[in-house]
Amino acid sequence: MGPKHKTDRARSLFGLPLPSPGTKFVLALGSLYLSLGAGLAWLAIRGLRSSADGLPIGSLAVGALCGLLLAIGVRVILQRHRIIGEAAHRRGIEALRARRFAESREHFTRAKILISEDWEPHYHLGLLEAQEKQSAAQALAHFKAGLLLAPDEPTLLFAMASIEDDLGKREQAQARLRALLATHPEHADAHCLLGCLQEQAGDPERAVLHYRQALDVNPDHPTALQNVTRLAQQESAPPLSRVAGINS
């Protein structure tokens, strides 16, 4: 589900449309609900303390209303945070594509805090590290943080395998790609990267199988097409120097 669709969904609260993310109305509304709930909680507690005959029905009703208002206030504020977080994430992607790395890092970091249950900000922070060529280890750490939230996300698994390859951890990369393909056999990039790793390991025959599997999924896959054609034109293949990136 893309960010735009999630934002549209987040703008509906209890079936009512919320104002645009640029206004402060929602945050004020949530604060109002919290204030009313806290006030009613004080009245309920005062009523309970002043009663000598157990729990008066009036205090119970006030307490129930208090809890409802508190819950609505928290819900409104959390929805507001999600809208802001998703907007920051979209701006981060735009800045990353424009190679404004410092700006994109600021947006992704903010999104990571506001929508802490989503894996995408972690992925894009890792992608930012990879594109800036600052620290492959740091990129790997961001991808791992994303996997804690979405253990089976193929985008994260492929990104981790690519970084592990860059770090020289080729056995780990191959194991991760095989695990990815076990659940997502249609992942053409994973087949191609696994073919490259097999070729680097001196097994061109197995590499060709993976290249062909990538082409079965995507007949126009440029790297797989180039490599399988090259291997078909020679009797034995030297280790391949792979040039591959991570799709944002």
C-alpha positions as CSV (number, residue, x, y, z in Angstrom):
1,M,0.0,0.0,0.0
2,G,1.5,3.3,-1.1
3,P,2.0,6.4,1.1
4,K,-0.7,8.3,-0.7
5,H,-3.3,5.6,-0.2
6,K,-2.4,5.3,3.5
7,T,-2.6,9.1,4.0
8,D,-6.1,9.1,2.4
9,R,-7.2,6.4,4.8
10,A,-5.7,8.2,7.7
11,R,-7.8,11.2,7.0
12,S,-10.9,9.4,8.0
13,L,-11.6,9.2,11.8
14,F,-14.8,7.4,13.0
15,G,-16.1,7.9,9.4
16,L,-15.6,11.6,9.5
17,P,-13.2,13.4,7.1
18,L,-10.3,15.1,8.8
19,P,-8.9,18.5,7.7
20,S,-5.8,18.7,5.5
21,P,-2.4,17.9,7.1
22,G,-1.5,21.6,6.8
23,T,-4.0,22.7,9.5
24,K,-3.7,22.6,13.3
25,F,-7.3,21.9,13.8
26,V,-6.9,18.1,14.4
27,L,-4.2,18.6,17.0
28,A,-6.4,21.1,18.8
29,L,-9.4,18.8,18.6
30,G,-7.4,16.0,20.1
31,S,-6.1,18.2,22.9
32,L,-9.7,19.3,23.6
33,Y,-10.9,15.7,24.0
34,L,-8.0,15.0,26.3
35,S,-8.8,18.0,28.4
36,L,-12.5,17.1,28.7
37,G,-11.6,13.5,29.5
38,A,-9.1,14.6,32.2
39,G,-11.7,17.0,33.7
40,L,-14.4,14.3,33.8
41,A,-11.9,11.8,35.4
42,W,-11.3,14.3,38.2
43,L,-15.1,14.6,38.7
44,A,-15.5,10.8,38.7
45,I,-12.7,10.4,41.3
46,R,-14.2,13.1,43.4
47,G,-17.6,11.5,43.3
48,L,-16.2,8.2,44.3
49,R,-14.3,9.6,47.2
50,S,-17.4,11.5,48.5
51,S,-19.6,8.4,48.3
52,A,-20.1,6.3,51.5
53,D,-22.3,3.7,49.8
54,G,-20.0,2.1,47.2
55,L,-19.9,3.1,43.6
56,P,-22.5,5.7,42.6
57,I,-24.0,5.2,39.2
58,G,-23.4,8.8,38.3
59,S,-19.7,8.5,39.0
60,L,-19.5,5.3,36.9
61,A,-21.2,7.0,34.0
62,V,-18.9,10.0,34.2
63,G,-15.9,7.7,34.4
64,A,-17.0,5.8,31.3
65,L,-17.5,9.1,29.4
66,C,-14.1,10.2,30.6
67,G,-12.5,7.1,29.2
68,L,-14.2,7.5,25.9
69,L,-13.1,11.1,25.5
70,L,-9.5,10.2,26.5
71,A,-9.5,7.4,23.9
72,I,-10.9,9.7,21.2
73,G,-8.3,12.4,22.0
74,V,-5.4,9.9,21.8
75,R,-6.8,8.5,18.6
76,V,-7.1,11.9,17.0
77,I,-3.6,13.0,18.0
78,L,-2.1,9.7,16.8
79,Q,-3.9,10.0,13.5
80,R,-2.5,13.6,13.2
81,H,1.0,12.3,13.8
82,R,0.6,9.6,11.1
83,I,-0.5,12.2,8.6
84,I,2.5,14.4,9.4
85,G,4.8,11.4,9.4
86,E,3.6,10.2,6.0
87,A,3.9,13.6,4.5
88,A,7.5,13.8,5.8
89,H,8.2,10.4,4.3
90,R,7.0,11.6,0.9
91,R,9.1,14.7,1.0
92,G,12.1,12.6,2.0
93,I,11.6,10.4,-1.1
94,E,11.3,13.5,-3.3
95,A,14.5,15.0,-1.9
96,L,16.3,11.7,-2.2
97,R,15.4,11.4,-5.9
98,A,16.7,15.0,-6.4
99,R,19.9,13.9,-4.5
100,R,19.3,16.4,-1.7
101,F,20.7,14.0,0.8
102,A,20.8,16.2,3.9
103,E,17.2,17.3,3.4
104,S,16.0,13.7,2.8
105,R,17.8,12.4,5.9
106,E,15.9,15.1,8.0
107,H,12.5,14.1,6.6
108,F,13.1,10.3,6.9
109,T,14.3,10.7,10.5
110,R,11.2,12.6,11.4
111,A,9.0,10.1,9.7
112,K,10.7,7.3,11.5
113,I,9.7,8.9,14.8
114,L,6.1,9.8,13.9
115,I,5.2,6.6,12.1
116,S,7.4,4.3,14.2
117,E,5.4,1.2,13.2
118,D,6.3,1.5,9.5
119,W,9.3,-0.1,7.8
120,E,9.6,2.4,4.9
121,P,11.5,5.2,6.7
122,H,14.1,2.7,7.9
123,Y,14.5,1.4,4.3
124,H,14.9,4.8,2.8
125,L,17.4,5.8,5.5
126,G,19.4,2.7,4.6
127,L,19.1,3.5,0.9
128,L,20.3,7.0,1.6
129,E,23.4,5.6,3.3
130,A,24.0,3.3,0.3
131,Q,23.6,6.1,-2.3
132,E,25.8,8.5,-0.3
133,K,28.3,5.7,0.1
134,Q,28.8,6.8,3.7
135,S,28.6,3.5,5.5
136,A,27.4,0.1,4.2
137,A,27.3,-1.1,7.8
138,Q,25.0,1.7,8.8
139,A,22.8,1.0,5.8
140,L,22.6,-2.6,6.9
141,A,21.6,-1.5,10.5
142,H,18.7,0.6,9.0
143,F,17.5,-2.4,6.9
144,K,17.6,-4.6,10.0
145,A,15.6,-2.1,12.0
146,G,13.0,-2.2,9.2
147,L,12.9,-6.0,9.2
148,L,12.0,-6.0,12.9
149,L,8.8,-4.3,11.8
150,A,8.2,-6.3,8.6
151,P,10.2,-9.6,8.7
152,D,9.0,-10.9,5.3
153,E,9.2,-7.6,3.3
154,P,11.0,-8.5,0.0
155,T,12.3,-5.0,-0.6
156,L,14.2,-5.1,2.7
157,L,15.4,-8.6,2.2
158,F,16.8,-7.8,-1.2
159,A,18.4,-4.6,0.0
160,M,20.1,-6.4,2.9
161,A,21.4,-9.1,0.5
162,S,22.8,-6.4,-1.8
163,I,24.6,-4.7,1.1
164,E,25.9,-8.0,2.5
165,D,27.4,-8.6,-1.0
166,D,29.0,-5.2,-0.9
167,L,30.5,-6.0,2.5
168,G,31.9,-9.3,1.2
169,K,29.4,-11.4,3.2
170,R,28.5,-13.4,0.1
171,E,27.4,-16.6,1.9
172,Q,25.0,-14.6,4.0
173,A,23.7,-12.8,0.9
174,Q,23.1,-16.0,-0.9
175,A,21.2,-17.5,2.1
176,R,19.1,-14.4,2.4
177,L,18.3,-14.4,-1.3
178,R,17.3,-18.1,-1.2
179,A,15.0,-17.3,1.7
180,L,13.5,-14.4,-0.2
181,L,12.9,-16.5,-3.3
182,A,11.3,-19.3,-1.2
183,T,8.4,-16.9,-0.5
184,H,8.7,-14.6,-3.5
185,P,9.8,-16.7,-6.5
186,E,8.7,-13.9,-8.8
187,H,11.4,-11.5,-7.6
188,A,13.5,-11.1,-10.8
189,D,16.2,-8.9,-9.2
190,A,16.8,-11.6,-6.5
191,H,17.2,-14.3,-9.1
192,C,19.7,-12.1,-11.0
193,L,21.7,-11.2,-8.0
194,L,21.9,-14.8,-6.9
195,G,23.1,-15.6,-10.4
196,C,25.8,-13.0,-10.1
197,L,26.9,-14.5,-6.7
198,Q,27.0,-18.0,-8.1
199,E,29.1,-16.8,-11.0
200,Q,31.5,-15.0,-8.6
201,A,31.7,-18.3,-6.8
202,G,32.8,-20.1,-10.0
203,D,29.6,-21.8,-10.8
204,P,28.4,-20.4,-14.2
205,E,26.0,-23.2,-14.9
206,R,24.0,-22.5,-11.8
207,A,24.3,-18.8,-12.4
208,V,22.7,-19.3,-15.9
209,L,19.8,-21.0,-14.2
210,H,19.1,-18.0,-12.0
211,Y,19.5,-15.6,-14.9
212,R,17.0,-17.5,-16.9
213,Q,14.6,-17.6,-14.0
214,A,14.9,-13.8,-13.8
215,L,14.1,-13.6,-17.5
216,D,11.1,-15.9,-17.0
217,V,9.7,-13.3,-14.6
218,N,10.9,-10.2,-16.6
219,P,12.1,-11.0,-20.2
220,D,13.5,-7.4,-20.4
221,H,15.6,-7.6,-17.3
222,P,18.8,-5.8,-18.6
223,T,21.5,-7.4,-16.3
224,A,20.1,-10.9,-16.5
225,L,19.8,-10.6,-20.3
226,Q,23.3,-9.3,-20.7
227,N,24.9,-11.9,-18.4
228,V,23.1,-14.9,-19.9
229,T,24.0,-13.8,-23.4
230,R,27.6,-13.4,-22.4
231,L,27.8,-16.8,-20.8
232,A,26.2,-18.4,-23.7
233,Q,28.9,-17.1,-26.0
234,Q,31.8,-18.5,-24.1
235,E,32.8,-21.9,-22.9
236,S,33.7,-20.8,-19.4
237,A,32.9,-17.6,-17.5
238,P,35.4,-15.7,-15.4
239,P,34.1,-14.2,-12.1
240,L,31.6,-11.4,-12.8
241,S,32.2,-7.9,-11.6
242,R,28.6,-6.9,-10.7
243,V,27.2,-3.4,-11.0
244,A,23.8,-3.3,-9.3
245,G,21.8,-0.9,-7.3
246,I,18.9,-0.9,-5.0
247,N,15.5,0.4,-6.3
248,S,14.0,3.1,-4.3
